[in-house]
Amino acid sequence: MAKSTFYHAGCPVCVNAEQELLQLVEKSEVEIIHLGESKNHI
């Protein structure tokens, strides 16, 4: 299966969604991109 990418802006809702996602899938299967810190990924 291909690696999924989860983009977020760092707000509390996004951080909560990230935590919920990581409870469902292995961290190695998801690339997490914080857009405030990694603007080159936009």
Stockholm file with secondary structure:
# STOCKHOLM 1.0

chainA/1-42         MAKSTFYHAGCPVCVNAEQELLQLVEKSEVEIIHLGESKNHI
#=GR chainA/1-42 SS CCCEEEEECSCHHHHHHHHHHHHHSCGGGEEEEETTTCGGGC
#=GC SS_cons        CCCEEEEECSCHHHHHHHHHHHHHSCGGGEEEEETTTCGGGC
//
